[in-house]
Amino acid sequence: MSTMRLSRYSLLFMLMLPCIGVWAEPAKLADVIIPDSPEALKRGAQTAVGTCMGCHDLKYITYHDLLALGFTKKEVDEMRGEHTLGTALMSQTPPEAGLAAYGKIPPDLSLMAKAREGGPRYIYTLLTSFYQDAVGNTNNRLFPGVKMPDILGAGAANDPAAQHELQTKAAEVAAFLNWAADPHANERHHIGYYAVGYLIVLTGLLYLLKRRIWRRIAPPSTSLPSSKSDF
Ligand code: HEC
């Protein structure tokens, strides 16, 4: 094979490499439908506050933001305890304690759904991929050697009922973290509809205005100017 052809083949191979990466990545993630009903998001928030916040912060989300998910003021008051409504969702565990206990500071979860490829599907897969190896140690198929414990008990969910419960919980907390990464997305969509509606009405009005003005400037006549010089 000539050097020219060889370099052409290696160039083609190099161009295809990123495609292999793109195809290989999502296959590792579970093919799950992340729920988006208000009830699922609320239950996900309860898991996040009651379980995940044992170690993780959600520093960009405040207790007040939870009202937008449909929680009543009373429910939020119960969750926040002594904290004010404007307080961010900070873990009960200080970072140094997390580091000492797990060897890694548990990362902030507010933007996690944006930070990882696959977003909520990544979070779901991580939570459901814990297993016990042959010698009884817990590990994770998606993130081998992860320092986070099997917090939802995926390794012990052996019967279908326990698995269903685990999958529902993981999907709902992933849904909540997906909302948390962009809590104003719904508002923005609504504003978008209003803006488009406004522009359509404005276009109609401007068209009517244009017709009125042109009726005055160039009254419809039967004899059109014969040449450009008539202007
Ligand atoms: C007992 C402490 C603890 C609890 C509770 C906990 N985590 Fe973690 N989590 C960790 C630690 C420690 C890490 C860092 C893991 C590492 O980098 O090896 C981590 C990392 C993560 C990551 C990032 C993984 C990555 O790709 O870097 C996600 C996502 C996550 N946790 C989600 C959750 C969710 C969702 C919950 C609640 C259902 C939760 N965690 C509860 C300790 C905890």
Boltz pocket constraint, residues with backbone or C-beta under 6 A from the ligand:
constraints:
  - pocket:
      binder: B
      contacts: [[A, 47], [A, 48], [A, 51], [A, 52], [A, 53], [A, 54], [A, 55], [A, 56], [A, 98], [A, 102], [A, 104], [A, 105], [A, 106], [A, 107], [A, 109], [A, 112], [A, 116], [A, 123], [A, 126], [A, 127], [A, 143], [A, 145], [A, 146], [A, 147], [A, 148], [A, 149], [A, 151], [A, 152], [A, 173]]
      max_distance: 6.0
